[in-house]
Amino acid sequence: MHPKITRVFFNGAKAEECYRRHVLPATGIASIEYLRLPSTSPANASISYERKLEMWRAITRPIKSFVGWW
């Protein structure tokens, strides 16, 4: 992994699960911050477009302000 990567965002729970199972063990990096965002899949219709957009805007702001928000 590139040493300047400080944040990783996931497009849904499955993406996060795959990363944590297959990538994270090989990196050994604990200082990266992670945030799972709602999947952009149409199957995730329980969350409105406006709410998804608000949540996805997290990638433009400091991640620490979003810990535990979802």
N, C-alpha and C positions, 0 to 999 in steps of 0.2 A: 504494500500500500504506500502511496505517496506520503511523505512526512508532513506535508502541509494540509492534509485532509483533517478537518477538525469536527465535521458534522456529516452524518449520513441520514438521509430521509428515505422512508419506505413508502411505496405505493400500495398500502394495505398490509394486512396481517401475514399473508402468505409470503410476500417478498421479505418481510422481516424474519419470518421463520426460516426461510431458505438461507438468508445471510447469516443468521446466528448459528445455524447448523453447519454450513459448509465453508463460510469465509472467515468468520470471527475466530474460530479455533486456530486457523493458520496464521493469523496476523499477530496475535499476542499483544495487541494494542488496547489499552484500557482507557486512554484519555480522550477517545472520540465520543461525542454526544450523539445520541440517536433519537429519532422521532418518527413514529409511525403515523402516517397521514391516511385519511380514508381513501380506499381504493377508488380509482376513477372508473371502474367497471360499471356498466349500466345495471348490473345485478345488485349493486349497492344503492338501491333506490330509497332506503329508509332515511337517508340524509338528503336534505334539499341541496340543490345546486348552489344556492347562496351560502349555505353553511359550509359545504365542501370548499368553496372558493375562499371563504374566510380562513378556514383551517390550512389550506394550501399556501396562503400568503405567509405562513410561518417561515417559509424558506427565505423570506426577505428580512426577517427580524432576528434578533439574538435568541437562540434556542432556549436559554435558561428561563426566559419569561414564559415558556409554554410547558414547563415540566408539570405533569399531572393535570393538564387541562382537558384531556380527552379520555 
